Amino acid sequence: MRARIEDLFKRLDITPQNPELYKIALTHPSYKNEHALLSDNNQRLEFLGDAVIQLAITERIFHEKKRMHEGEMSLYRANLVRTETLAALAQRLELFQFMMLGEGEKKSGGRERPTILCDGFEAIFGAMYLDLGAAATQKCLYRLYDEMLQEVDEARFLQLKDNKTRLQELVQADTRKVLEYVAVQTAGTSNHPVFEVSVKMDGVVLGVGHGLRKKEAEQDAARDALSKMAK
């Protein structure tokens, strides 16, 4: 039995003006596909929420991390807004209790899948932005991040370099050549696409990766390249 959405509002410490927006934010496309009478799923709110979170975190880093240079700020932000971090925040809220997923998605472990949790988290903040405005949304978002960062040393975030960054730095140790990420193909269904991406340098494929998002596939390709270089 799915938890009552009012419990989520208490965890977020908000009083919604339009609760229906949040219900849409919690509606995965797989659930919408099985319930034809529903008007929408969370993909558009996810798109908006991604931008809202990016801007809120960027603004806070700019004002509070005055000793960081541009590169450090970019890396810090990248780790604060990456899929794994947003999924961890969603786990703290136990967002999986409120998500509406199709039966197939539920059976395949969708409630624990980082990409689904991340998408739901972004959609919730897209809904909150439309419902309560930027100031209330930032306040809620910052509180959640503050609770998390109390447990995680800031230096750890600065040291967390994603695979694409590590690969670029490794390549630039010998040359200024730029890596190229190329979409190879897309498999799966329209609701659950699986992207295949290759990373190339001078036309030579260094690695191939897969993911439910293009960015994830690129990271996986970079990971594949790094593992091959290490051998």
Secondary structure, DSSP 8 states (H G I E B T S, - for coil): ----HHHHHHHHT---S-HHHHHHHTB-HHHHHH-TT----SHHHHHHHHHHHHHHHHHHHHHH-TT--HHHHHHHHHHHHSHHHHHHHHHHTTGGGT-B--HHHHHTTGGG-HHHHHHHHHHHHHHHHHHH-HHHHHHHHHHHHHHHHTTS-HHHHHH---HHHHHHHHHHTT-----EEEEEEEEE-SSSEEEEEEEEETTEEEEEEEESSHHHHHHHHHHHHHHHHH-
